Amino acid sequence: MKLDIVSANRLTDGHVVYLTRDGDWSKSIVDGRTAATEKESSTLLADAERAVVAGIIVSPYLVSIADDGGTFSPLHFRERIRLFGPKTDRATNHSTGRVA
């Protein structure tokens, strides 16, 4: 099932955070409040915008996720990177691109 959640960056430390069911912000995607309809998604984003005004987060936006029986998985590659971090080969010298 496709759902939406809200992702943003927390102002105090820059961490990627998700709007929770109780209106807080969590670094865990499983804590995210979900929306199944366009109307619910609009309400979710409006709730997040209030946190911008309060100076808690910046740049909230909707993220489409798949709910596979309680396991949330972002549908877009960018969001997977934000959630899990980039996949890099630590043996590669990033300044030259060569393997050390």
C-alpha positions in Angstrom: 0.0 0.0 0.0 1.3 3.5 -0.9 1.3 6.1 1.9 2.7 9.5 2.4 4.7 10.8 5.4 6.4 14.1 6.0 10.2 14.4 6.1 12.2 17.5 7.0 15.5 18.5 8.6 15.6 19.4 12.3 17.1 22.9 12.8 19.1 22.0 16.0 21.2 19.3 14.5 20.3 19.0 10.8 19.1 15.4 11.2 16.5 14.0 8.8 13.3 13.7 10.8 9.7 12.5 10.3 6.5 13.9 11.7 5.0 11.5 14.3 1.5 10.6 15.2 1.6 12.8 18.3 3.1 15.9 16.5 6.7 15.4 17.5 9.6 14.7 15.2 11.6 11.4 15.1 14.7 10.2 13.3 12.9 6.8 12.8 10.7 6.5 9.8 8.6 3.8 11.6 7.4 6.6 14.0 6.1 8.6 11.0 2.4 9.6 10.8 1.0 8.3 7.6 -1.6 9.6 5.1 -3.5 7.4 2.7 -5.5 10.0 0.8 -4.7 13.3 -0.9 -6.7 15.2 1.8 -4.8 13.5 4.6 -1.5 14.3 2.9 -2.4 18.0 2.7 -3.4 18.0 6.3 -0.1 16.3 7.2 2.0 18.8 5.3 0.0 21.7 6.9 0.8 20.3 10.3 4.5 20.2 9.4 4.4 23.8 8.2 3.5 24.9 11.7 6.8 23.4 12.9 8.6 25.6 10.4 6.9 28.7 11.8 7.9 27.5 15.3 11.5 27.1 14.3 11.7 23.3 14.8 12.3 22.1 11.3 13.0 23.3 7.7 11.9 22.2 4.3 9.1 19.7 5.1 7.8 17.7 2.2 5.8 14.6 1.5 7.6 11.3 1.0 5.8 8.4 -0.7 6.4 5.1 1.1 5.3 1.5 0.7 3.8 -0.1 3.8 4.6 -3.8 3.7 2.9 -5.0 6.8 4.3 -2.4 9.1 7.7 -2.1 7.4 8.0 1.3 5.7 10.2 1.7 2.7 10.7 4.9 0.7 9.7 4.6 -3.0 12.3 7.0 -4.3 16.0 6.4 -4.3 16.8 9.9 -2.8 14.7 9.1 0.3 16.5 5.8 0.7 19.8 7.7 0.8 18.4 10.1 3.4 17.1 7.2 5.5 20.0 4.8 5.3 22.9 7.0 4.1 25.0 6.8 0.9 26.5 3.5 -0.2 30.2 4.0 -0.7 33.2 1.8 -1.0 35.4 2.9 1.9 38.5 1.6 0.2 38.2 4.1 -2.6 40.2 7.3 -2.4 37.4 9.8 -3.1 39.8 12.6 -4.2 41.2 10.5 -7.0 38.5 7.9 -7.4 41.1 5.1 -7.2 41.0 2.1 -4.9 43.5 2.4 -2.1 
